[in-house]
Amino acid sequence: MRTQSTRRRLRFDLLEPRVALSNFFVSPTGSDSAAGTATDPWQTLQHAADAVRAGDTVDVAAGNYAGFQIGYSTPKSGEASAPITFNAEPGAVITSRNVKTADGIDLEGASYVTIQGFTVNNSSGTISRAGIRAVQDSGVVIRNNNVDGCGTWGIFTGFSSGVDIEGNTTSHSVSQHGIYVSNSADNPVIRNNTSWGNAGCGIQLNGDLSQGGDGIISGALIEGNTIHDNGTSGGAAINLDGVQNSRIQNNLMYNNHAGGIALFRIDGAAGSSKNVVVNNTVVMPSDGRWALNIANASTGNSVYNNILYTPMTNRGSISISSNSLPGFNSDYNIVVGRFSVNGGRSILNQSQWTTNTGQDTHSFISSPSQLFASFTNNDYSLSSTSPAIGTGTTYLAPAFDITGKSRSTTTIDIGCYAY
């Protein structure tokens, strides 16, 4: 049993300058008056969040926990060379909100913090905002988490410069999106996530000038994500408002009930311009919209090596507004032969599209049964006889496919998979 003087010394030690421990430990069977070691762990995530400093790692044992916040009214950050890391072991589950905000995990002005390995399951119904939220920060990493059933978003960031959202699963967001990167912080990386069953978008980026900053997100990398069965309340699989000079590559999108990829401006300071959309596979359902929609003076975009399929006869592969055509380049795509230059009010066949715009001279029409290993089983890898094999262009193509397989440097397969 600890004496009163021992407990006082432990609390005092947390306030004194110290060399960061390699690890602290949290377990449901621990105590917040403990030392935080592997054999004497803390009990709550919030206690650990209050105690850690730059360079510390918190290992979280399996079990159920309330959420936690870092920063808020008392800013706390790691450093680029010494981040704060919360590392959850398999079975570590956050089941309710943190004490201060309506989120599971909330980073408020807390830079260089890594959150990895958690399951955030809103079984309590108390997480009415985001499962994991990070705002007004730099260098945050959100990796390998599973976030399900939260009230508004799975993962949300605002003014998060250089945020890395990687390897997460976000599902069943009740009112909005799986992953939402908001406001005008640049260079986000959204890689290898699975986002499915959300009411709105699978992945949404929004520069949102009304919230301050320049209203533009630049330098985004959106790659390797699998996005499906979203959009029952509207919103594209990948929705980009005021996003510029970014790459959207090697993503798989299927059965999303609104749009596929959308480049546009509503809240951003300007259109989504000068982006590269390359080697994506977009397969729309019978109730979906356009596979690729470009609108609101979103100029200078490049579209290559994509599979853009929809079965709908009143929708097609690419819809682009006339004020988005300047600087637009599109070719070596597999399409359905339906296009529009007026927001879908009228449809052009491929010959008319190429004549009117000069685009897609090497693109061609194919069907899911020809392209994919098993369309009926949602296996969108390429069949051995797929016409997508070797018919793309090396121009702007990524070096790897969605699985991490190296692409040929001489012949490129169309879509997110290399055969």
NURO-760894 format. One record per residue (C-alpha): x, z, y; residue in one letter. Coordinates in pm, 1 decimal. Example, Ala and Ser with C-alpha at 12.3 -4.5 7.8 and 13.67 -1.06 7.14 Angstrom:
<recs>
+----------+----------+----------+------+
:        x :        z :        y : resn :
+----------+----------+----------+------+
:   1230.0 :    780.0 :   -450.0 :    a :
:   1367.0 :    714.0 :   -106.0 :    s :
+----------+----------+----------+------+
</recs>
This chain:
<recs>
+----------+----------+----------+------+
:        x :        z :        y : resn :
+----------+----------+----------+------+
:      0.0 :      0.0 :      0.0 :    m :
:    127.6 :    -85.5 :    346.6 :    r :
:    167.5 :    196.3 :    593.2 :    t :
:     41.0 :    168.7 :    948.2 :    q :
:    399.1 :    124.6 :   1071.6 :    s :
:    455.5 :   -159.3 :    823.4 :    t :
:    142.5 :   -341.0 :    939.7 :    r :
:    246.3 :   -288.5 :   1302.9 :    r :
:    590.9 :   -433.7 :   1226.7 :    r :
:    437.1 :   -743.3 :   1062.6 :    l :
:    217.3 :   -807.9 :   1364.9 :    r :
:    511.9 :   -753.2 :   1598.3 :    f :
:    726.7 :   -996.7 :   1397.4 :    d :
:    471.0 :  -1272.0 :   1455.8 :    l :
:    521.9 :  -1237.6 :   1828.4 :    l :
:    900.7 :  -1223.3 :   1826.4 :    e :
:   1125.0 :  -1531.0 :   1832.6 :    p :
:   1220.1 :  -1615.5 :   1475.5 :    r :
:   1368.0 :  -1884.2 :   1259.4 :    v :
:   1072.5 :  -2069.3 :   1110.1 :    a :
:   1002.5 :  -1986.9 :    750.2 :    l :
:   1006.8 :  -2281.9 :    516.2 :    s :
:    655.2 :  -2189.0 :    403.0 :    n :
:    363.0 :  -1960.2 :    460.3 :    f :
:     90.6 :  -1926.9 :    199.0 :    f :
:   -286.5 :  -1887.2 :    209.0 :    v :
:   -513.6 :  -1798.3 :    -82.6 :    s :
:   -875.3 :  -1681.9 :   -110.2 :    p :
:   -741.5 :  -1373.9 :   -289.8 :    t :
:   -492.1 :  -1290.5 :    -12.9 :    g :
:   -515.9 :  -1066.7 :    293.2 :    s :
:   -457.8 :  -1141.7 :    658.7 :    d :
:   -259.9 :   -818.5 :    683.6 :    s :
:    -19.3 :   -950.7 :    419.2 :    a :
:    320.6 :  -1107.9 :    478.3 :    a :
:    204.6 :  -1465.0 :    415.2 :    g :
:    449.3 :  -1520.3 :    129.9 :    t :
:    383.0 :  -1685.3 :   -204.2 :    a :
:    340.3 :  -1345.2 :   -371.5 :    t :
:    164.4 :  -1182.4 :    -72.8 :    d :
:    -46.9 :  -1460.2 :     85.9 :    p :
:   -282.6 :  -1458.4 :    380.3 :    w :
:   -652.8 :  -1505.0 :    321.3 :    q :
:   -785.4 :  -1724.0 :    604.4 :    t :
:   -675.7 :  -2055.0 :    748.0 :    l :
:   -747.3 :  -1935.1 :   1101.2 :    q :
:   -500.4 :  -1647.6 :   1063.7 :    h :
:   -236.5 :  -1893.8 :    949.3 :    a :
:   -317.2 :  -2127.3 :   1239.9 :    a :
:   -277.4 :  -1838.4 :   1484.7 :    d :
:     60.0 :  -1741.6 :   1336.5 :    a :
:    244.8 :  -2069.4 :   1282.9 :    v :
:    497.9 :  -2226.9 :   1514.5 :    r :
:    694.8 :  -2549.6 :   1525.1 :    a :
:    862.4 :  -2621.4 :   1192.8 :    g :
:    630.9 :  -2408.0 :    980.2 :    d :
:    446.2 :  -2526.5 :    671.6 :    t :
:    133.8 :  -2359.5 :    538.4 :    v :
:     60.6 :  -2412.5 :    169.4 :    d :
:   -308.7 :  -2361.5 :     93.2 :    v :
:   -413.3 :  -2264.0 :   -259.4 :    a :
:   -726.9 :  -2391.4 :   -431.7 :    a :
:  -1049.2 :  -2224.0 :   -324.9 :    g :
:  -1319.1 :  -2234.6 :    -58.8 :    n :
:  -1241.0 :  -2166.7 :    306.9 :    y :
:  -1393.8 :  -2164.1 :    652.2 :    a :
:  -1241.8 :  -2419.5 :    889.0 :    g :
:   -977.5 :  -2352.8 :   1152.6 :    f :
:   -864.9 :  -2466.3 :   1494.7 :    q :
:   -526.9 :  -2494.7 :   1663.0 :    i :
:   -487.3 :  -2507.2 :   2039.0 :    g :
:   -824.2 :  -2477.9 :   2209.5 :    y :
:   -774.9 :  -2223.8 :   2491.9 :    s :
:   -419.7 :  -2143.3 :   2376.6 :    t :
:   -219.9 :  -2465.4 :   2334.6 :    p :
:     16.5 :  -2472.3 :   2039.6 :    k :
:    218.4 :  -2763.7 :   1903.9 :    s :
:    491.8 :  -2856.9 :   1668.7 :    g :
:    776.8 :  -3085.1 :   1767.6 :    e :
:    861.2 :  -3439.1 :   1664.2 :    a :
:   1149.8 :  -3310.6 :   1452.4 :    s :
:    970.6 :  -2989.2 :   1350.6 :    a :
:    597.6 :  -3043.5 :   1301.4 :    p :
:    346.5 :  -2781.1 :   1197.1 :    i :
:    217.3 :  -2877.9 :    852.8 :    t :
:    -90.9 :  -2761.4 :    666.4 :    f :
:    -54.7 :  -2872.9 :    306.6 :    n :
:   -357.1 :  -2817.9 :     83.2 :    a :
:   -324.2 :  -2800.5 :   -292.4 :    e :
:   -585.9 :  -2977.6 :   -508.0 :    p :
:   -909.2 :  -2782.7 :   -496.4 :    g :
:   -860.5 :  -2641.3 :   -144.8 :    a :
:  -1200.8 :  -2699.9 :     13.9 :    v :
:  -1328.0 :  -2634.3 :    365.3 :    i :
:  -1702.2 :  -2569.5 :    335.1 :    t :
:  -1794.0 :  -2454.2 :    686.9 :    s :
:  -1701.4 :  -2499.3 :   1052.4 :    r :
:  -1428.2 :  -2313.3 :   1234.8 :    n :
:  -1520.7 :  -2019.6 :   1452.7 :    v :
:  -1492.0 :  -2194.1 :   1792.1 :    k :
:  -1611.1 :  -2552.6 :   1751.8 :    t :
:  -1860.5 :  -2744.6 :   1539.3 :    a :
:  -1579.0 :  -2909.4 :   1341.4 :    d :
:  -1410.8 :  -2824.9 :   1013.4 :    g :
:  -1052.1 :  -2861.6 :   1139.5 :    i :
:  -1002.3 :  -2896.2 :   1514.7 :    d :
:   -673.2 :  -2970.6 :   1691.1 :    l :
:   -719.3 :  -2922.5 :   2066.3 :    e :
:   -412.6 :  -3036.1 :   2256.5 :    g :
:   -201.9 :  -2956.7 :   1950.4 :    a :
:     69.0 :  -3221.5 :   1905.0 :    s :
:    290.4 :  -3288.0 :   1604.6 :    y :
:     61.2 :  -3127.1 :   1352.6 :    v :
:     13.3 :  -3265.3 :   1000.4 :    t :
:   -309.0 :  -3200.0 :    810.5 :    i :
:   -293.2 :  -3315.8 :    450.6 :    q :
:   -466.3 :  -3273.3 :    118.7 :    g :
:   -785.3 :  -3094.2 :    222.6 :    f :
:  -1134.5 :  -3156.1 :     98.9 :    t :
:  -1383.9 :  -3100.7 :    380.7 :    v :
:  -1728.1 :  -3071.5 :    224.7 :    n :
:  -2008.7 :  -2986.0 :    462.1 :    n :
:  -2210.7 :  -2808.9 :    194.9 :    s :
:  -2299.1 :  -2535.8 :    444.1 :    s :
:  -2440.3 :  -2786.0 :    693.2 :    g :
:  -2251.5 :  -2609.3 :    974.5 :    t :
:  -2004.7 :  -2892.5 :   1047.1 :    i :
:  -2227.0 :  -3081.0 :   1287.4 :    s :
:  -1944.3 :  -3274.2 :   1456.9 :    r :
:  -1626.3 :  -3388.1 :   1275.2 :    a :
:  -1466.9 :  -3287.2 :    950.1 :    g :
:  -1123.5 :  -3326.5 :   1111.6 :    i :
:  -1087.1 :  -3364.2 :   1489.1 :    r :
:   -775.5 :  -3413.9 :   1706.3 :    a :
:   -787.3 :  -3456.9 :   2086.5 :    v :
:   -540.4 :  -3471.0 :   2375.5 :    q :
:   -233.4 :  -3481.9 :   2151.9 :    d :
:     63.3 :  -3684.2 :   2026.4 :    s :
:    212.9 :  -3735.7 :   1684.8 :    g :
:    -71.1 :  -3594.2 :   1475.9 :    v :
:    -79.7 :  -3696.9 :   1108.1 :    v :
:   -405.2 :  -3678.7 :    909.3 :    i :
:   -317.9 :  -3770.3 :    553.1 :    r :
:   -477.1 :  -3769.6 :    206.2 :    n :
:   -786.3 :  -3571.1 :    297.4 :    n :
:  -1136.0 :  -3615.5 :    153.2 :    n :
:  -1409.4 :  -3563.2 :    413.6 :    v :
:  -1773.6 :  -3584.6 :    312.9 :    d :
:  -2115.2 :  -3528.4 :    465.4 :    g :
:  -2021.2 :  -3415.1 :    815.7 :    c :
:  -2282.6 :  -3428.1 :   1090.2 :    g :
:  -2130.2 :  -3694.2 :   1317.3 :    t :
:  -1789.5 :  -3823.6 :   1202.2 :    w :
:  -1552.6 :  -3780.1 :    913.2 :    g :
:  -1231.1 :  -3802.4 :   1118.3 :    i :
:  -1241.8 :  -3817.0 :   1499.2 :    f :
:   -960.1 :  -3848.3 :   1752.1 :    t :
:   -965.1 :  -3866.7 :   2132.0 :    g :
:   -664.9 :  -3945.7 :   2351.4 :    f :
:   -444.6 :  -3903.9 :   2042.8 :    s :
:   -126.9 :  -4099.2 :   2108.5 :    s :
:     46.2 :  -4234.3 :   1800.4 :    g :
:   -197.9 :  -4074.6 :   1558.1 :    v :
:   -142.7 :  -4157.9 :   1189.8 :    d :
:   -463.0 :  -4156.4 :    979.6 :    i :
:   -353.7 :  -4244.4 :    630.3 :    e :
:   -479.0 :  -4220.7 :    272.7 :    g :
:   -803.0 :  -4038.8 :    353.3 :    n :
:  -1152.3 :  -4081.9 :    211.9 :    t :
:  -1433.9 :  -4043.0 :    465.0 :    t :
:  -1790.2 :  -4065.5 :    338.2 :    s :
:  -2154.5 :  -3994.0 :    421.5 :    h :
:  -2113.7 :  -3916.4 :    791.6 :    s :
:  -2472.0 :  -3840.5 :    884.6 :    v :
:  -2512.3 :  -4003.7 :   1225.1 :    s :
:  -2199.9 :  -4207.3 :   1304.5 :    q :
:  -1868.0 :  -4325.2 :   1166.6 :    h :
:  -1622.5 :  -4250.9 :    890.1 :    g :
:  -1315.6 :  -4276.4 :   1116.2 :    i :
:  -1351.0 :  -4287.3 :   1495.4 :    y :
:  -1042.4 :  -4332.9 :   1716.2 :    v :
:  -1166.5 :  -4295.1 :   2073.0 :    s :
:  -1031.6 :  -4322.9 :   2427.1 :    n :
:   -724.6 :  -4497.5 :   2554.6 :    s :
:   -438.0 :  -4349.4 :   2354.0 :    a :
:   -215.7 :  -4622.2 :   2210.6 :    d :
:    -41.5 :  -4701.3 :   1882.6 :    n :
:   -278.6 :  -4549.8 :   1626.3 :    p :
:   -207.8 :  -4624.8 :   1260.2 :    v :
:   -512.4 :  -4634.2 :   1029.4 :    i :
:   -378.1 :  -4718.4 :    687.1 :    r :
:   -490.8 :  -4707.2 :    322.7 :    n :
:   -810.0 :  -4513.5 :    385.4 :    n :
:  -1139.5 :  -4550.0 :    200.8 :    t :
:  -1445.4 :  -4523.8 :    423.9 :    s :
:  -1784.7 :  -4559.1 :    260.6 :    w :
:  -2148.9 :  -4461.0 :    282.0 :    g :
:  -2135.4 :  -4368.3 :    651.2 :    n :
:  -2438.3 :  -4427.7 :    874.5 :    a :
:  -2235.8 :  -4619.9 :   1132.7 :    g :
:  -1899.1 :  -4791.5 :   1116.3 :    c :
:  -1637.1 :  -4747.0 :    852.2 :    g :
:  -1366.5 :  -4753.6 :   1122.1 :    i :
:  -1440.3 :  -4755.1 :   1495.2 :    q :
:  -1189.0 :  -4785.5 :   1780.5 :    l :
:  -1319.5 :  -4751.9 :   2135.6 :    n :
:  -1110.4 :  -4753.1 :   2453.9 :    g :
:  -1405.8 :  -4608.1 :   2652.7 :    d :
:  -1311.0 :  -4639.7 :   3018.5 :    l :
:  -1580.4 :  -4389.7 :   3120.4 :    s :
:  -1374.1 :  -4106.3 :   2970.0 :    q :
:  -1062.2 :  -4177.1 :   3178.2 :    g :
:   -732.9 :  -4349.8 :   3112.0 :    g :
:   -696.7 :  -4727.3 :   3120.4 :    d :
:   -987.7 :  -4789.1 :   2881.6 :    g :
:   -773.1 :  -4992.7 :   2640.1 :    i :
:   -627.7 :  -4906.5 :   2299.2 :    i :
:   -309.4 :  -5108.5 :   2241.6 :    s :
:    -73.0 :  -5139.9 :   1948.9 :    g :
:   -315.1 :  -5034.1 :   1675.5 :    a :
:   -231.3 :  -5107.1 :   1312.7 :    l :
:   -536.0 :  -5114.2 :   1083.9 :    i :
:   -422.9 :  -5206.5 :    734.4 :    e :
:   -488.7 :  -5153.5 :    368.3 :    g :
:   -827.5 :  -4989.0 :    413.8 :    n :
:  -1122.3 :  -5024.8 :    175.1 :    t :
:  -1451.2 :  -5009.7 :    365.5 :    i :
:  -1786.3 :  -5043.5 :    190.9 :    h :
:  -2153.5 :  -4952.5 :    202.0 :    d :
:  -2152.2 :  -4845.5 :    567.4 :    n :
:  -2370.9 :  -4942.1 :    860.5 :    g :
:  -2727.4 :  -4858.3 :    762.7 :    t :
:  -2767.1 :  -4739.5 :   1123.2 :    s :
:  -2561.2 :  -5029.8 :   1264.4 :    g :
:  -2196.0 :  -5081.8 :   1344.2 :    g :
:  -1936.4 :  -5310.3 :   1187.1 :    a :
:  -1707.9 :  -5218.1 :    901.1 :    a :
:  -1422.0 :  -5239.2 :   1153.7 :    i :
:  -1556.4 :  -5210.3 :   1508.8 :    n :
:  -1311.1 :  -5267.3 :   1795.3 :    l :
:  -1416.1 :  -5211.5 :   2158.8 :    d :
:  -1141.1 :  -5261.3 :   2415.9 :    g :
:   -862.7 :  -5297.4 :   2156.7 :    v :
:   -569.7 :  -5523.4 :   2238.9 :    q :
:   -236.3 :  -5641.9 :   2097.5 :    n :
:   -318.0 :  -5493.3 :   1758.7 :    s :
:   -309.1 :  -5600.6 :   1393.7 :    r :
:   -597.3 :  -5589.9 :   1148.2 :    i :
:   -455.8 :  -5688.0 :    809.7 :    q :
:   -496.9 :  -5645.9 :    434.4 :    n :
:   -833.9 :  -5472.2 :    460.2 :    n :
:  -1112.9 :  -5504.7 :    202.8 :    l :
:  -1471.6 :  -5488.4 :    334.7 :    m :
:  -1780.2 :  -5532.6 :    118.8 :    y :
:  -2148.8 :  -5442.7 :    119.4 :    n :
:  -2145.0 :  -5323.8 :    481.8 :    n :
:  -2496.7 :  -5359.0 :    612.8 :    h :
:  -2421.1 :  -5450.0 :    974.9 :    a :
:  -2111.0 :  -5652.5 :   1076.1 :    g :
:  -1779.0 :  -5717.3 :    909.3 :    g :
:  -1508.7 :  -5716.4 :   1181.2 :    i :
:  -1619.9 :  -5701.8 :   1546.2 :    a :
:  -1396.6 :  -5761.9 :   1849.9 :    l :
:  -1585.4 :  -5700.0 :   2172.1 :    f :
:  -1624.5 :  -5495.8 :   2489.0 :    r :
:  -1901.0 :  -5250.8 :   2574.7 :    i :
:  -1727.8 :  -4926.2 :   2674.4 :    d :
:  -1369.6 :  -5053.4 :   2698.8 :    g :
:  -1211.1 :  -5171.3 :   3022.8 :    a :
:  -1180.6 :  -5527.6 :   2888.7 :    a :
:  -1241.7 :  -5734.7 :   2578.3 :    g :
:  -1057.9 :  -5692.4 :   2250.9 :    s :
:   -788.3 :  -5952.1 :   2309.7 :    s :
:   -458.9 :  -6077.1 :   2167.0 :    k :
:   -518.8 :  -5924.1 :   1826.0 :    n :
:   -407.4 :  -6060.4 :   1488.4 :    v :
:   -673.6 :  -6063.0 :   1216.1 :    v :
:   -491.9 :  -6171.2 :    902.6 :    v :
:   -530.2 :  -6152.1 :    522.5 :    n :
:   -853.0 :  -5955.3 :    517.3 :    n :
:  -1131.3 :  -5994.7 :    261.0 :    t :
:  -1480.3 :  -5961.9 :    409.4 :    v :
:  -1776.4 :  -5993.3 :    171.9 :    v :
:  -2111.4 :  -5936.3 :    339.6 :    m :
:  -2434.2 :  -5837.6 :    161.9 :    p :
:  -2767.3 :  -6015.6 :    189.9 :    s :
:  -2875.2 :  -5785.3 :    475.5 :    d :
:  -2547.7 :  -5808.0 :    670.3 :    g :
:  -2443.7 :  -5986.8 :    987.8 :    r :
:  -2148.2 :  -6212.6 :   1069.3 :    w :
:  -1825.3 :  -6161.5 :    877.9 :    a :
:  -1629.2 :  -6185.0 :   1206.1 :    l :
:  -1785.9 :  -6148.0 :   1548.3 :    n :
:  -1585.4 :  -6198.1 :   1870.8 :    i :
:  -1761.2 :  -6145.0 :   2203.6 :    a :
:  -1742.1 :  -6032.2 :   2567.1 :    n :
:  -1435.3 :  -6228.2 :   2683.5 :    a :
:  -1223.5 :  -6110.2 :   2391.1 :    s :
:   -967.2 :  -6385.8 :   2432.7 :    t :
:   -640.9 :  -6482.4 :   2265.6 :    g :
:   -718.7 :  -6358.3 :   1914.7 :    n :
:   -555.5 :  -6508.7 :   1603.9 :    s :
:   -744.3 :  -6533.4 :   1273.8 :    v :
:   -555.2 :  -6648.1 :    962.2 :    y :
:   -569.2 :  -6617.9 :    582.8 :    n :
:   -901.3 :  -6433.2 :    569.9 :    n :
:  -1185.2 :  -6461.4 :    318.6 :    i :
:  -1501.5 :  -6452.3 :    531.9 :    l :
:  -1804.8 :  -6468.1 :    304.8 :    y :
:  -2175.1 :  -6405.7 :    362.0 :    t :
:  -2470.5 :  -6524.1 :    152.2 :    p :
:  -2705.0 :  -6528.9 :    450.4 :    m :
:  -2808.2 :  -6873.7 :    570.0 :    t :
:  -2871.0 :  -6752.7 :    927.7 :    n :
:  -2528.4 :  -6589.1 :    954.7 :    r :
:  -2181.2 :  -6716.7 :    879.2 :    g :
:  -1807.5 :  -6665.3 :    882.2 :    s :
:  -1722.9 :  -6657.7 :   1254.7 :    i :
:  -1937.7 :  -6606.9 :   1561.4 :    s :
:  -1751.8 :  -6626.5 :   1892.0 :    i :
:  -1882.7 :  -6626.7 :   2246.4 :    s :
:  -1781.4 :  -6915.9 :   2470.9 :    s :
:  -1594.1 :  -6679.0 :   2704.1 :    n :
:  -1385.2 :  -6558.7 :   2408.3 :    s :
:  -1262.5 :  -6907.7 :   2310.4 :    l :
:   -959.7 :  -6928.3 :   2548.4 :    p :
:   -644.6 :  -6868.4 :   2345.0 :    g :
:   -838.7 :  -6836.0 :   2018.4 :    f :
:   -661.4 :  -6963.9 :   1706.4 :    n :
:   -814.2 :  -6970.5 :   1357.9 :    s :
:   -700.9 :  -7146.5 :   1041.1 :    d :
:   -628.3 :  -7119.2 :    667.3 :    y :
:   -939.0 :  -6910.3 :    610.6 :    n :
:  -1188.5 :  -6935.8 :    323.1 :    i :
:  -1533.4 :  -6965.0 :    477.9 :    v :
:  -1898.4 :  -7043.2 :    407.6 :    v :
:  -1915.7 :  -7333.2 :    653.5 :    g :
:  -2135.9 :  -7163.0 :    913.6 :    r :
:  -2006.0 :  -7082.0 :   1262.3 :    f :
:  -2137.8 :  -7015.4 :   1611.2 :    s :
:  -2004.6 :  -7042.7 :   1966.2 :    v :
:  -2305.2 :  -6881.3 :   2134.0 :    n :
:  -2348.1 :  -6545.0 :   1965.6 :    g :
:  -2535.2 :  -6680.5 :   1667.0 :    g :
:  -2820.4 :  -6845.1 :   1854.9 :    r :
:  -2728.3 :  -7172.2 :   1688.8 :    s :
:  -2510.9 :  -7251.0 :   1389.7 :    i :
:  -2243.7 :  -7518.0 :   1346.2 :    l :
:  -2125.7 :  -7650.7 :   1013.5 :    n :
:  -1752.6 :  -7663.1 :    951.5 :    q :
:  -1708.7 :  -8021.0 :   1069.8 :    s :
:  -1895.8 :  -7948.2 :   1392.4 :    q :
:  -1700.5 :  -7626.6 :   1442.0 :    w :
:  -1365.0 :  -7801.1 :   1401.3 :    t :
:  -1468.9 :  -8088.6 :   1627.1 :    t :
:  -1597.6 :  -7856.4 :   1900.0 :    n :
:  -1319.3 :  -7596.9 :   1890.1 :    t :
:  -1021.9 :  -7758.4 :   1714.1 :    g :
:  -1005.9 :  -7459.7 :   1478.4 :    q :
:   -990.8 :  -7414.8 :   1100.5 :    d :
:   -858.5 :  -7760.2 :   1016.6 :    t :
:   -703.2 :  -7620.5 :    695.1 :    h :
:   -982.0 :  -7374.8 :    613.7 :    s :
:  -1217.6 :  -7451.1 :    327.2 :    f :
:  -1538.0 :  -7339.9 :    158.8 :    i :
:  -1545.8 :  -7150.2 :   -167.6 :    s :
:  -1772.9 :  -6908.3 :   -355.2 :    s :
:  -1725.9 :  -6552.7 :   -486.8 :    p :
:  -1748.7 :  -6668.5 :   -848.1 :    s :
:  -1452.8 :  -6899.1 :   -788.5 :    q :
:  -1250.1 :  -6656.7 :   -580.2 :    l :
:  -1265.8 :  -6313.6 :   -736.9 :    f :
:  -1183.1 :  -6146.6 :  -1066.1 :    a :
:  -1531.5 :  -5993.1 :  -1092.9 :    s :
:  -1762.9 :  -6030.5 :   -795.3 :    f :
:  -2050.2 :  -5854.6 :   -976.1 :    t :
:  -1830.4 :  -5546.8 :  -1037.9 :    n :
:  -1689.3 :  -5535.0 :   -683.2 :    n :
:  -1346.3 :  -5641.4 :   -805.6 :    d :
:  -1222.6 :  -5859.6 :   -520.9 :    y :
:   -875.3 :  -5921.2 :   -654.6 :    s :
:   -812.9 :  -6290.2 :   -715.7 :    l :
:   -899.1 :  -6460.1 :  -1042.3 :    s :
:   -624.5 :  -6655.2 :  -1217.2 :    s :
:   -783.1 :  -6982.2 :  -1102.0 :    t :
:   -879.7 :  -6867.1 :   -752.8 :    s :
:   -850.7 :  -7135.1 :   -484.3 :    p :
:   -715.3 :  -6860.0 :   -257.5 :    a :
:   -385.0 :  -6859.1 :   -446.2 :    i :
:   -107.1 :  -7025.2 :   -249.2 :    g :
:   -331.8 :  -7188.6 :      9.3 :    t :
:   -262.1 :  -6962.4 :    307.5 :    g :
:      2.2 :  -6980.8 :    577.6 :    t :
:    312.3 :  -6769.7 :    619.9 :    t :
:    246.9 :  -6760.7 :    994.0 :    y :
:    167.4 :  -6401.0 :   1095.1 :    l :
:    114.7 :  -6301.2 :    731.1 :    a :
:    203.9 :  -5941.5 :    634.9 :    p :
:    490.5 :  -5889.7 :    393.1 :    a :
:    276.8 :  -5688.5 :    149.4 :    f :
:    -80.8 :  -5696.4 :     22.7 :    d :
:   -341.2 :  -5418.0 :     11.5 :    i :
:   -182.2 :  -5269.7 :   -302.0 :    t :
:    170.3 :  -5274.8 :   -159.9 :    g :
:    273.3 :  -5578.3 :   -364.1 :    k :
:    525.2 :  -5803.8 :   -188.7 :    s :
:    387.9 :  -6137.2 :    -75.7 :    r :
:    580.5 :  -6455.6 :   -133.4 :    s :
:    790.4 :  -6570.9 :    158.5 :    t :
:    706.0 :  -6935.2 :     86.7 :    t :
:    342.0 :  -6945.0 :    -33.2 :    t :
:     71.4 :  -6704.0 :     78.4 :    i :
:   -252.2 :  -6614.5 :    -97.8 :    d :
:   -561.6 :  -6587.6 :    121.7 :    i :
:   -738.5 :  -6251.7 :    145.2 :    g :
:   -617.0 :  -5893.8 :    113.5 :    c :
:   -488.3 :  -5931.3 :   -244.9 :    y :
:   -183.9 :  -6125.6 :   -357.3 :    a :
:   -234.0 :  -6264.2 :   -706.1 :    y :
+----------+----------+----------+------+
</recs>
